[in-house]
Amino acid sequence: MAIVNAIKFDHYSGAMISDEEYWFLRRRRSYFSDCIHPLLCDEISDKYNLEAVYGGTGYPQFHFEVVDKARKRLKGLKPGDVAKGTKNVPFDSVENIGKITLEIIHQVAQNYVNNHLKFVYGFTIDDFNRGYFTDNEQKYEIKQDVVKDNVKKIINGSAKDPLKTKVFDNRGILMGYDQEFGFMLFYYDIEKLVMAFTSGGYEAIGSGKYASGMTFADLTRKKLLKERRVGFGKVEGLIELIMSAVASEKYYHEVGGYFPIVILDGKGKKHSDRLIELNDDRAKLSAEIVFSYRERQINRGDVNYLIDNLIFQNMPLDDAEEEMFKRSKNSKELEYRLRGYKFEDGLTSIEDNKEVKSAKTSKAAKKGSDSK
């Protein structure tokens, strides 16, 4: 299960981050997760100044189906239209795109449950509600209490079977921008099949959500109410978003790989300006820069400068990496920390590491013994 975290910078902008790690049966680790998906094509986005991005954690195939169906349903619509298959939901805001997506989540979840029931018992949810099903023109009534109880558990997600992992353990976030309400976040609980508006300015789902939540809480508790309402700089917000992913990777399993980032800026005049996707080496270096700050190897001014120039000013990758080491307190120590070496608290140099000192002492002793 990956992480997907999102944060609101101000009325116009915000960002979402995820990771790439996925575990098969909690045994084999793989890096193939693709968790963040824009829902609107360039033409629709540019024509109506709308943006919508979906991020999901859990079973990847479930979210791929949701995204594929949402894209197809939203394609070709215009504000005021009602999406096919929906009831009185016009296509004119992030909230209504969220409602359309929620309906699709209901449909995909129901299909999974129906396929599972069909495989196990030979009937669907509608057959169960009706009390009977037919097979080869033969009618069968569903009477056994043990079957009824088990089917109810399968439908509501309380049964301990693979369906729970594939459907009910999934979670989602919708990030978007529209002209009326600005930047918005919504949360999807697939177990309860509900959508909720995110009022706190950030959202975190997945296996590392508690570490991410602590990072966001540390940010918001430092902000006055006015600052939280108006928002804060996108550089500061992006640093904290990346920090939430770095903290999740450090303290929780099933989080790792590169950290793809999607940044929304409603002030952009076209889709390519409003939506920035980072899923290459810039994403990796951004995480290393924030990690360096977290390990107190560079100061706050340095991390602000580096993230701003790397992400928003298109500084060349090699120049940004070189600048990171140049600004560090000890470039050799930073290199060791990035490679995963362990240090005691309060150390200021790799030379202070007790293992290094021990090795040097042994080497010096051996040299002195040989000279005698």
Secondary structure as the mmCIF struct_conf table of DSSP 4:
data_model
#
loop_
_struct_conf.conf_type_id
_struct_conf.id
_struct_conf.beg_label_comp_id
_struct_conf.beg_label_asym_id
_struct_conf.beg_label_seq_id
_struct_conf.end_label_comp_id
_struct_conf.end_label_asym_id
_struct_conf.end_label_seq_id
STRN STRN1 ILE A 3 LYS A 8
STRN STRN2 ASP A 10 ASP A 10
BEND BEND1 HIS A 11 TYR A 12
STRN STRN3 SER A 13 SER A 18
STRN STRN4 GLU A 21 PHE A 24
TURN_TY1_P TURN_TY1_P1 LEU A 25 ARG A 27
STRN STRN5 ARG A 28 TYR A 31
STRN STRN6 ILE A 36 PRO A 38
BEND BEND2 LEU A 40 LEU A 40
HELX_RH_AL_P HELX_RH_AL_P1 ASP A 42 TYR A 48
TURN_TY1_P TURN_TY1_P2 ASN A 49 ASN A 49
STRN STRN7 GLU A 51 THR A 57
BEND BEND3 GLY A 58 GLY A 58
HELX_RH_AL_P HELX_RH_AL_P2 PRO A 60 LEU A 74
TURN_TY1_P TURN_TY1_P3 LYS A 75 GLY A 76
TURN_TY1_P TURN_TY1_P4 PRO A 79 GLY A 80
STRN STRN8 VAL A 82 VAL A 82
TURN_TY1_P TURN_TY1_P5 LYS A 84 GLY A 85
BEND BEND4 LYS A 87 ASN A 88
STRN STRN9 PRO A 90 PRO A 90
BEND BEND5 PHE A 91 SER A 93
HELX_RH_AL_P HELX_RH_AL_P3 VAL A 94 VAL A 120
TURN_TY1_P TURN_TY1_P6 TYR A 121 TYR A 121
BEND BEND6 GLY A 122 GLY A 122
HELX_RH_AL_P HELX_RH_AL_P4 ILE A 125 ARG A 130
TURN_TY1_P TURN_TY1_P7 GLY A 131 GLY A 131
STRN STRN10 TYR A 132 ASP A 135
TURN_TY1_P TURN_TY1_P8 ASN A 136 GLU A 137
STRN STRN11 GLN A 138 GLU A 141
HELX_RH_AL_P HELX_RH_AL_P5 ASP A 145 ASN A 156
TURN_TY1_P TURN_TY1_P9 GLY A 157 GLY A 157
BEND BEND7 ALA A 159 ALA A 159
BEND BEND8 ASP A 161 ASP A 161
HELX_RH_AL_P HELX_RH_AL_P6 PRO A 162 LEU A 163
HELX_RH_PI_P HELX_RH_PI_P1 LYS A 164 PHE A 168
TURN_TY1_P TURN_TY1_P10 ASP A 169 ASP A 169
STRN STRN12 ARG A 171 ASP A 178
TURN_TY1_P TURN_TY1_P11 GLN A 179 PHE A 181
STRN STRN13 GLY A 182 ASP A 189
TURN_TY1_P TURN_TY1_P12 ILE A 190 LEU A 193
STRN STRN14 VAL A 194 PHE A 197
BEND BEND9 GLY A 200 GLY A 201
STRN STRN15 TYR A 202 GLY A 206
TURN_TY1_P TURN_TY1_P13 SER A 207 GLY A 208
HELX_RH_AL_P HELX_RH_AL_P7 LYS A 209 THR A 220
TURN_TY1_P TURN_TY1_P14 ARG A 221 LYS A 222
BEND BEND10 LYS A 223 LYS A 223
HELX_RH_AL_P HELX_RH_AL_P8 LEU A 225 VAL A 230
STRN STRN16 GLY A 231 GLY A 231
HELX_RH_AL_P HELX_RH_AL_P9 LYS A 234 TYR A 251
BEND BEND11 TYR A 252 GLU A 254
BEND BEND12 GLY A 257 GLY A 257
STRN STRN17 ILE A 261 ASP A 265
TURN_TY1_P TURN_TY1_P15 GLY A 266 LYS A 267
BEND BEND13 LYS A 269 LYS A 270
HELX_RH_AL_P HELX_RH_AL_P10 HIS A 271 ARG A 274
STRN STRN18 LEU A 275 LEU A 278
BEND BEND14 ASP A 280 ASP A 280
HELX_RH_AL_P HELX_RH_AL_P11 ASP A 281 ARG A 294
TURN_TY1_P TURN_TY1_P16 GLU A 295 ARG A 296
BEND BEND15 GLN A 297 ILE A 298
HELX_RH_AL_P HELX_RH_AL_P12 ARG A 300 ILE A 307
HELX_RH_PI_P HELX_RH_PI_P2 ASP A 308 PHE A 312
BEND BEND16 GLN A 313 GLN A 313
HELX_RH_AL_P HELX_RH_AL_P13 LEU A 317 ARG A 327
BEND BEND17 SER A 328 LYS A 329
HELX_RH_AL_P HELX_RH_AL_P14 SER A 331 LEU A 338
TURN_TY1_P TURN_TY1_P17 ARG A 339 GLY A 340
TURN_TY1_P TURN_TY1_P18 ASP A 345 GLY A 346
BEND BEND18 SER A 349 SER A 349
HELX_RH_3T_P HELX_RH_3T_P1 ILE A 350 ASP A 352
HELX_RH_AL_P HELX_RH_AL_P15 LYS A 354 SER A 371
#
